[in-house]
């Protein structure tokens, strides 16, 4: 059974309110107000009101003036004027100032009111969908602007570096200098490759559907550990993993691995290079149908005023290492798909801890 359309009727004559409600209460959710303050209170307490009927002739104000007043603060409800006047100027005034959808002449008949409600509801639904689509379009437009900037910076940057190295290499005869130039070219290509992989992950998350399977976190981290063990040795960063899973956990392995891979990559990338005892510690505990994962590092930390923005697309919190700006945004997107949450606790020059909580599906 569909939910009843919620309607507000404003009229200073109580008998009119009683008659309106008695006629329509079985098919609609009727709210009534005998004056403007009551009407404003109803609108504030019931944001899902779809249609407002208001009598034009009231003691303190007119229906047109009331509709004009609420156009900005309550733009969504469809406004219908009830008037005993057939004066053309009043109708034009109502349309121009109150932005009414239509008017109904008094004394009204039930078929007139039902027809007005039906048309108003269709108009309300169309406007609501348009508003949602406009919000989605604006979000896509904002991301497109950021993406255009990122492409020019993150793709052209490495390519310019490679082209520059090639031009310099043409004049080099010493083998050691040539090796150094090849190293710089390799570094640029790796940066470009990482950007492309992150971009692929981003679009995969936006379009993909979940594939739910049993998850063994020991197996998940057995796949990731060899990759970061090499980084651990070459960077002199201790790498420890502790997993406590004694119950079945169901989720999608792909976004899970993406989350852990990005968080681990950052934990190693943003280590405090001046620190002697560097480490990355991972703890996983599965209990009460949820997984709680902590990834703790001894990195450079994140400034407090940056923590609220680090999950935004293309955002970079520091300049020690150049990133694509996709990583943590992809983490947040993956967690949204899994109904998960993430918390960040960071102290400058001491380290950062990410706490990830994911429910079993």
Secondary structure, DSSP 8 states (H G I E B T S, - for coil): -----EEEEE-S-HHHHHHHHHHHTTTSEEEEESSHHHHHHHHHH-TT--EEEEESB-SS-BHHHHHHHHHHHT-SSEEEEEES---HHHHHHHHHHH--SEEEESS--HHHHHHHHHHHHHHHHHHHHHHHHHHHHHHHHHHHHHHHHHIIIIIHHHHHHHHHHHHHHTT---HHHHHHHHHHHHHHHHHHHHHHHHHHHHHHHHH----EEE--HHHHHHHHHHHHHHHHHHHTEEEEEEEEE-S--EEEHHHHHHHHHHHHHHHHHTB-TT-SSEEEEEEEEEETTEEEEEEEE-B----HHHHTTTTSTT--S-SSS---S-HHHHHHHHHHHTT-EEEEEEETTTEEEEEEEEE--
